[in-house]
Amino acid sequence: MLTLCGTLLQPRSADDCQVTRTGVVRVDQDGLIAEVGSVKTTAGDVVGDDSCWILPGFIDAHLHVPQWDRRGIDGLSLAEWHHQVVYPAEARMRDADLAARLADELVSGLIACGTTTIAAFGSPFAEATDRTFEVFARRGLRAVFGMM
């Protein structure tokens, strides 16, 4: 079992956030939270200390999955951006295998930054959308997602 130690931030509502200075979160072998508390332990794998923060997963409320690997391309007018970047990115989603690989890269990138939930647009291709949903489910990413 993995044990995360640090200051635990637990938002309860828009106006209330519980802060536990010596927080502990235990994660089981399936990657699920098994326990949240404030009793420290030295058993198992321990990550963090009193100088660390334990935060809830972030939410990205606007993503376009087909454009994930096109981030950072700028300097174009909106029309140029659509014709040179967006439309080709969408069109390649006809390849469902490519869509699944891109979805895997997207999930890895999001999780690495602490994002655990998204609201995202997919492509106009049903098989690519289905394969992307499969990746999200397998990797444990929560998503509001559908075809564009």
URTA-V835418 format. One record per backbone hydrogen bond with DSSP energy under -0.5 kcal/mol. CO is the residue of the C=O (numbers start at 1). NH is the residue of the N-H. If there is no record, write none. Layout:
co=CO nh=NH
co=CO nh=NH
This chain:
co=1 nh=45
co=2 nh=4
co=2 nh=27
co=3 nh=47
co=4 nh=25
co=5 nh=49
co=6 nh=8
co=6 nh=23
co=7 nh=9
co=7 nh=54
co=8 nh=10
co=8 nh=20
co=10 nh=18
co=13 nh=16
co=16 nh=12
co=16 nh=13
co=18 nh=10
co=19 nh=21
co=20 nh=8
co=20 nh=23
co=23 nh=6
co=24 nh=37
co=25 nh=4
co=26 nh=34
co=26 nh=35
co=27 nh=2
co=28 nh=31
co=32 nh=28
co=35 nh=26
co=37 nh=24
co=38 nh=40
co=44 nh=46
co=45 nh=3
co=47 nh=5
co=49 nh=52
co=52 nh=7
co=53 nh=55
co=54 nh=9
co=58 nh=116
co=58 nh=117
co=59 nh=61
co=60 nh=119
co=63 nh=121
co=64 nh=67
co=65 nh=68
co=67 nh=70
co=68 nh=71
co=70 nh=73
co=72 nh=74
co=77 nh=81
co=78 nh=82
co=79 nh=83
co=80 nh=84
co=81 nh=85
co=81 nh=86
co=82 nh=87
co=85 nh=89
co=86 nh=90
co=87 nh=91
co=88 nh=92
co=90 nh=93
co=91 nh=94
co=92 nh=95
co=94 nh=96
co=95 nh=99
co=96 nh=100
co=97 nh=101
co=98 nh=102
co=99 nh=103
co=100 nh=104
co=101 nh=105
co=102 nh=106
co=103 nh=107
co=104 nh=108
co=105 nh=109
co=106 nh=110
co=107 nh=111
co=108 nh=112
co=109 nh=113
co=110 nh=113
co=110 nh=115
co=111 nh=114
co=114 nh=58
co=114 nh=116
co=116 nh=142
co=117 nh=60
co=118 nh=144
co=119 nh=63
co=120 nh=146
co=121 nh=65
co=123 nh=148
co=124 nh=126
co=125 nh=129
co=126 nh=130
co=127 nh=131
co=128 nh=132
co=129 nh=133
co=130 nh=134
co=131 nh=135
co=132 nh=136
co=133 nh=137
co=134 nh=138
co=135 nh=139
co=136 nh=140
co=136 nh=141
co=142 nh=118
co=143 nh=145
co=144 nh=120
co=146 nh=122
